[in-house]
Amino acid sequence: MEVARTQRGSVEVLAVTGPIYAEDNDEFAEAMSGLRREGRFRVVIDARELEYTNSRAVGTLVSFSRDARLGGGKLVLVRPNSTVSKILEAVGLLSLVPTFETLEEAVAACGEEGE
């Protein structure tokens, strides 16, 4: 797994590539915790290159989604593949975290005030 962090205006973009396996959990959780510590709660997870995610990483997303809402922000996803979508749907994350087809749509939705 690799995580690349960029910024688009007030929105942080984390591009996650490869699978998130057990040995990647700490690195992924630390990337999300870094955003939390910095008070960065408008976040797009670019999942176009994410091949697989495990339940602990999903838990990290659920926790961050809640914190983002409490912090006045939003967590959104960009086009997870069918395997990842099935995992996220099975645990109910897709009902909490909006998904978008393009990075531009996700950034625009995440940057909207009052969401």
trRosetta pair geometry for C-beta under 8 A, 3 or more apart (Angstrom, degrees):
i j d omega theta_ij theta_ji phi_ij phi_ji
1 16 6.6 -16 -164 -168 101 90
1 17 7.1 152 -153 80 51 51
1 18 4.6 -152 -95 84 42 112
1 19 6.3 -92 -68 85 91 39
1 20 5.1 56 -89 -93 147 61
1 21 7.3 -164 -26 17 113 72
1 24 4.1 72 23 -139 137 149
1 27 6.7 159 88 84 118 130
1 28 6.7 -32 135 -61 154 105
2 16 7.4 162 82 -152 50 44
2 17 4.8 -8 56 56 97 100
2 18 6.0 87 8 13 77 119
3 14 5.6 -17 -164 -168 101 102
3 15 7.2 150 -156 75 47 51
3 16 5.5 -11 -102 -101 77 72
3 17 8.0 -172 -75 21 34 70
3 27 7.0 178 5 144 123 101
3 28 6.7 147 -54 -107 138 63
3 31 4.7 -56 132 -95 165 161
4 14 7.3 148 73 -157 43 50
4 15 4.5 -13 58 57 97 104
4 17 7.6 27 0 -3 103 108
5 12 6.5 -19 -161 -171 98 102
5 13 7.1 149 -154 80 47 55
5 14 5.6 -17 -98 -101 74 71
5 15 7.9 -160 -72 20 28 73
5 31 7.0 -171 -61 -156 119 106
6 12 7.7 151 83 -160 39 55
6 13 4.9 -17 66 62 86 106
6 15 7.3 26 9 -9 105 107
7 11 7.0 150 -160 83 61 48
7 12 5.7 -35 -104 -105 74 57
7 13 7.0 180 -92 16 21 83
8 11 4.9 -20 69 68 87 101
8 13 5.8 49 -3 -24 106 120
8 44 7.8 -1 33 20 123 134
8 107 4.8 -34 95 -141 146 140
8 111 7.8 -94 106 -58 96 130
9 107 7.4 113 34 176 110 113
9 111 5.9 29 91 -116 133 142
10 42 5.5 41 127 57 90 150
10 111 5.6 120 61 -130 101 95
11 42 4.7 -89 -106 127 67 109
11 43 7.1 161 -165 -93 74 22
11 44 5.9 40 167 -10 119 105
11 107 5.0 167 77 -146 159 80
11 110 4.9 95 -123 101 128 120
11 111 5.0 -81 -45 -68 118 94
12 35 5.9 -167 79 -122 165 119
12 40 4.9 58 -24 162 139 132
12 42 6.7 130 15 86 76 65
12 43 4.9 -21 70 -109 99 75
12 44 7.2 -173 92 28 50 69
13 43 7.7 158 -89 -160 27 58
13 44 4.7 -15 -111 68 74 107
13 46 5.8 38 -178 -27 100 113
13 103 7.0 36 -133 -158 140 113
13 107 7.0 -33 -73 -87 115 105
14 31 6.2 109 -133 153 139 129
14 32 7.9 -43 -46 -79 170 69
14 35 7.8 -81 -48 -51 126 139
14 43 6.6 9 0 -171 105 105
14 44 7.2 179 28 89 64 55
14 45 5.4 -21 69 -114 100 63
14 46 6.7 -165 90 20 43 80
15 46 4.1 -22 -105 66 69 126
15 48 7.8 -31 -145 40 92 93
15 49 6.9 39 175 35 94 118
16 20 7.1 -14 176 -55 131 112
16 28 7.4 40 -123 -119 129 107
16 45 6.3 -5 0 -169 118 94
16 46 6.8 164 17 74 65 65
16 47 6.2 -4 55 -104 106 60
16 49 7.0 -170 96 76 48 85
16 50 4.7 31 99 -81 104 107
17 49 3.9 -17 -114 117 82 127
17 50 6.8 -114 -108 -74 23 49
18 49 7.2 7 -19 141 43 96
18 50 7.5 -21 63 -127 30 45
18 51 5.8 -38 -171 12 28 115
19 24 7.5 167 112 10 65 152
19 50 7.6 94 -106 -173 34 62
19 51 4.4 -61 -67 75 75 107
19 52 3.8 5 -131 48 102 100
19 53 7.4 -162 -162 -66 64 39
20 24 4.8 -131 -149 91 62 133
20 25 7.2 93 172 -78 99 55
20 28 5.6 28 -136 -53 126 153
20 50 7.1 -10 -16 -154 100 104
20 52 6.6 -144 38 98 62 65
20 53 4.5 23 47 -120 119 66
20 54 5.9 -126 108 11 89 81
20 57 4.4 46 130 -56 148 164
21 24 5.3 93 51 8 60 105
21 52 7.5 39 -67 94 71 117
21 54 6.4 78 -137 -28 30 127
22 25 5.9 -24 -161 -17 39 115
22 54 6.3 15 -66 12 61 173
22 56 7.3 78 -119 25 63 137
24 27 5.4 -63 -164 46 61 112
24 28 5.7 57 143 -22 89 108
24 57 7.5 4 100 -72 100 128
25 28 5.9 -63 -147 40 28 107
25 29 6.0 25 160 -17 68 111
25 54 7.1 -62 -77 65 104 124
25 56 4.7 -2 -126 105 132 135
25 57 6.1 -129 -114 -61 74 80
25 60 7.6 171 -159 -34 79 135
26 29 5.7 -56 -142 40 28 110
26 30 6.1 30 157 -22 64 108
27 30 5.8 -55 -147 35 28 112
27 31 6.7 32 152 -22 62 102
28 31 5.7 -51 -153 30 33 113
28 32 6.7 25 153 -10 65 105
28 57 5.2 -3 107 -120 158 103
28 60 6.1 139 122 71 104 167
29 32 5.9 -59 -151 42 33 107
29 33 6.0 35 151 -21 68 110
29 56 7.8 -52 -57 148 118 102
29 57 7.8 -126 -55 -110 78 61
29 60 5.0 -130 -99 -110 77 136
30 33 5.4 -52 -138 40 33 113
30 34 6.3 44 157 -28 64 100
31 34 5.9 -49 -154 26 28 115
31 35 7.2 28 149 -15 58 101
32 35 5.8 -52 -159 32 38 112
32 36 6.6 38 146 -19 67 105
32 60 5.3 147 30 168 160 111
32 61 7.6 -130 -104 -82 152 47
32 63 7.9 98 138 82 142 102
32 64 4.9 -95 -170 -73 124 141
33 36 5.3 -53 -148 36 38 115
33 37 6.2 40 153 -21 70 103
34 37 5.8 -51 -145 35 31 111
34 38 6.4 20 157 -10 63 111
35 38 5.9 -66 -149 44 29 105
35 40 4.3 -91 -160 73 80 106
35 41 7.4 132 151 -76 103 40
35 43 5.9 40 -174 -85 158 136
35 64 7.4 47 77 -145 125 126
36 39 7.7 34 177 -71 30 27
36 40 7.7 -80 -54 51 19 70
36 41 7.8 60 -109 -82 55 81
36 64 6.8 -119 -64 -120 111 88
36 67 5.9 -3 -119 136 112 155
39 71 6.8 -175 -156 -162 68 134
40 43 6.6 91 133 -68 92 99
40 73 7.8 80 157 -92 39 165
41 67 6.8 -132 -119 124 111 80
41 68 4.2 157 -170 -134 92 67
41 71 3.7 180 -63 93 163 128
41 72 6.4 104 82 65 141 61
41 73 2.7 173 120 13 93 145
41 74 7.4 89 141 10 82 33
41 75 8.0 -76 -176 -53 65 79
42 68 7.4 127 -75 -157 31 111
42 73 4.3 -132 -60 -147 58 109
42 74 5.9 26 -123 44 67 75
42 110 5.0 125 -175 157 88 97
42 111 6.1 77 179 -92 143 51
43 64 7.2 -43 56 155 151 126
43 68 6.4 -110 23 -104 105 138
43 73 6.9 59 -1 150 78 135
43 74 7.6 -159 38 94 60 49
43 75 5.1 -8 70 -112 100 73
43 76 7.6 172 94 28 54 62
43 110 6.9 -134 56 -159 21 141
44 76 5.4 -22 -112 71 71 90
44 77 7.5 140 -163 -105 64 18
44 78 6.2 42 177 -28 107 106
44 103 6.9 100 151 -149 151 74
44 106 4.5 102 -131 137 125 121
44 107 5.8 -54 -39 -77 152 64
44 110 5.3 -123 -60 -19 91 160
45 50 7.9 15 155 -36 105 147
45 61 7.2 -33 -34 -118 161 116
45 75 7.0 26 -13 -175 104 94
45 76 7.3 -164 26 95 74 41
45 77 5.0 -24 68 -109 99 71
45 78 7.0 -158 93 17 51 76
46 49 7.5 26 128 20 93 89
46 78 4.7 -9 -124 46 57 129
46 103 6.0 3 -108 -102 113 107
46 106 7.7 167 -87 70 71 160
47 50 4.1 -48 -156 20 75 128
47 77 5.2 -2 2 -167 127 103
47 78 5.8 167 29 69 71 63
47 79 6.5 -164 75 82 84 48
47 80 4.0 -17 117 -87 141 75
47 81 7.5 -132 139 -3 97 66
47 84 6.0 -157 172 121 130 160
48 78 5.9 -36 -38 115 92 104
48 79 5.1 35 -90 81 81 109
48 80 7.9 -113 -74 -91 31 29
48 81 7.8 90 -155 -47 36 83
50 53 6.4 5 170 -48 123 103
50 80 6.2 -39 67 -128 120 83
50 81 7.1 -158 79 9 72 97
50 84 5.5 65 108 -81 110 158
51 81 7.2 3 -125 30 38 143
51 83 7.2 7 173 71 51 139
51 84 7.6 159 137 -50 13 111
52 83 6.1 -47 -95 128 73 131
52 84 6.7 -157 -113 -77 26 84
52 87 7.8 97 -157 -23 62 154
53 57 4.6 -115 -168 84 100 132
53 58 6.0 119 130 -54 119 83
53 84 5.7 66 7 -130 104 96
53 87 5.9 178 65 99 90 152
53 88 7.6 44 59 -58 133 89
54 57 5.4 95 57 12 68 101
54 58 7.2 -124 107 -5 37 93
55 58 5.3 -52 -148 36 38 116
55 59 6.4 45 152 -23 67 101
55 91 7.3 147 -130 -77 84 146
56 59 5.4 -48 -152 32 35 116
56 60 6.7 42 147 -22 62 99
57 60 5.3 -45 -153 29 38 117
57 61 6.7 39 148 -18 64 100
58 61 5.6 -53 -154 35 36 112
58 62 6.4 38 148 -21 67 102
58 87 6.7 -133 -73 144 136 106
58 88 6.7 -172 -124 -102 113 65
58 91 5.5 85 160 53 146 163
58 93 6.1 -122 -162 -48 100 146
59 62 5.5 -49 -145 34 35 113
59 63 6.3 35 156 -17 65 106
60 63 5.9 -56 -149 38 28 111
60 64 6.3 24 155 -15 64 109
61 64 5.8 -57 -143 40 30 107
61 65 6.1 37 156 -27 65 105
61 75 7.0 168 -166 151 79 151
61 93 6.2 38 105 -144 125 139
61 97 6.8 -41 162 -44 113 159
62 65 5.7 -52 -149 30 28 115
62 66 6.7 27 154 -16 61 104
62 91 7.6 -95 -61 137 130 124
62 93 6.1 -105 -77 -104 88 100
62 96 7.0 62 -126 77 74 160
63 66 6.0 -57 -156 34 31 110
63 67 6.4 24 151 -13 65 109
64 67 5.5 -57 -145 42 36 111
64 68 6.0 43 154 -27 69 104
64 75 5.8 100 116 -76 98 151
65 68 5.7 -51 -146 31 28 114
65 69 6.7 28 155 -17 61 103
65 75 4.5 -102 -101 42 71 135
65 93 7.6 168 -21 -150 157 88
65 96 5.4 78 147 140 155 120
65 97 5.4 -98 -107 -73 137 103
66 69 6.0 -56 -155 34 30 109
66 70 6.4 25 152 -13 65 109
67 70 5.6 -57 -146 42 34 111
67 71 5.9 24 156 -12 68 114
68 71 5.8 -65 -143 46 27 105
68 73 4.2 -84 -170 85 84 100
68 74 5.7 134 145 -92 124 6
68 75 4.7 155 15 -31 163 91
69 72 7.9 64 180 -53 27 13
69 73 7.2 -96 -68 67 24 56
69 74 7.1 56 -82 -96 64 54
73 110 7.7 17 -178 -173 87 86
74 98 7.9 -4 175 27 119 111
74 109 7.4 -107 116 132 150 81
74 110 5.1 -157 84 -136 111 67
74 112 7.8 15 9 55 151 82
74 115 5.1 -8 -59 100 141 119
75 97 5.4 -46 103 -124 96 109
75 110 7.8 22 -124 -122 13 113
76 97 6.3 165 -116 -178 36 82
76 98 4.9 -26 -124 73 98 89
76 99 7.0 160 -174 -95 80 28
76 100 6.2 30 162 -5 125 109
76 106 4.9 -177 111 -154 127 92
76 109 5.8 97 -75 92 167 117
76 110 4.9 -128 16 -71 123 104
77 80 5.7 -14 160 -31 135 103
77 88 7.8 -31 -25 -136 171 169
77 97 5.7 69 -13 138 104 117
77 98 7.3 -171 31 98 74 44
77 99 4.6 -28 75 -108 101 79
77 100 7.2 168 88 22 51 69
77 106 7.2 -108 97 -123 18 134
78 99 7.3 143 -105 -161 13 72
78 100 5.6 -36 -109 70 64 87
78 101 7.6 8 -157 126 74 10
78 102 6.9 -32 -144 146 110 14
78 103 5.3 4 -113 -86 156 61
78 106 4.7 -83 -74 -30 93 155
79 99 6.9 120 -68 177 31 105
79 100 7.1 -62 -37 94 73 49
79 101 5.6 57 -70 -142 110 38
79 102 7.6 37 -27 -65 121 27
80 84 3.9 -114 178 98 114 121
80 85 4.9 154 96 -61 108 75
80 88 6.4 82 75 1 167 143
80 99 6.5 -82 12 -129 93 134
81 84 5.2 87 53 18 72 102
81 85 6.7 -131 100 -9 32 95
82 85 5.5 -54 -139 39 30 116
82 86 6.3 36 159 -24 64 103
83 86 6.0 -55 -154 30 27 110
83 87 6.9 23 151 -14 61 105
84 87 5.7 -55 -153 36 36 112
84 88 6.2 30 153 -15 69 109
85 88 5.8 -59 -143 42 31 108
85 89 5.9 31 157 -20 67 110
85 94 7.0 48 -157 -76 75 137
85 99 7.7 18 -112 -90 101 170
86 89 5.8 -54 -141 39 27 111
86 90 6.2 34 156 -27 62 106
87 90 5.8 -53 -150 29 27 114
87 91 7.0 4 160 0 61 107
88 91 6.5 -69 -152 46 29 96
88 93 4.2 -83 -165 65 84 118
88 94 5.1 98 127 -46 104 90
88 97 7.6 -80 -172 58 128 119
89 92 7.6 41 -174 -74 32 23
89 93 7.5 -84 -64 48 24 75
89 94 4.9 -10 -90 9 67 134
92 95 5.3 -42 -172 30 74 115
92 96 6.8 63 136 -14 81 105
93 96 5.6 -68 -156 43 44 106
93 97 5.5 -10 165 21 84 114
94 97 6.6 -69 -117 60 29 78
94 99 6.5 -29 -138 -18 92 119
98 109 6.4 -96 97 141 145 149
100 103 7.8 135 98 -86 119 15
100 105 4.1 -167 -174 100 132 112
100 106 4.0 -167 47 -66 139 80
100 109 6.3 179 -64 15 139 139
101 105 6.2 48 51 31 72 147
102 105 4.6 97 61 6 87 101
102 106 6.9 -152 96 -4 48 88
103 106 5.6 -58 -149 39 34 113
103 107 6.1 33 156 -20 68 107
104 107 5.9 -54 -145 36 28 109
104 108 6.3 27 156 -18 63 108
105 108 5.8 -58 -149 38 29 111
105 109 6.2 23 157 -15 66 109
106 109 5.9 -59 -145 40 28 106
106 110 6.0 22 158 -16 66 113
107 110 5.8 -58 -140 41 27 109
107 111 6.0 22 161 -17 64 114
108 111 6.1 -64 -145 39 24 107
108 112 7.1 42 153 -44 59 93
109 112 6.0 -37 -160 -1 35 116
109 115 7.4 107 172 -108 70 169
110 115 7.9 -125 -136 64 28 150
112 115 4.9 78 89 -32 103 124
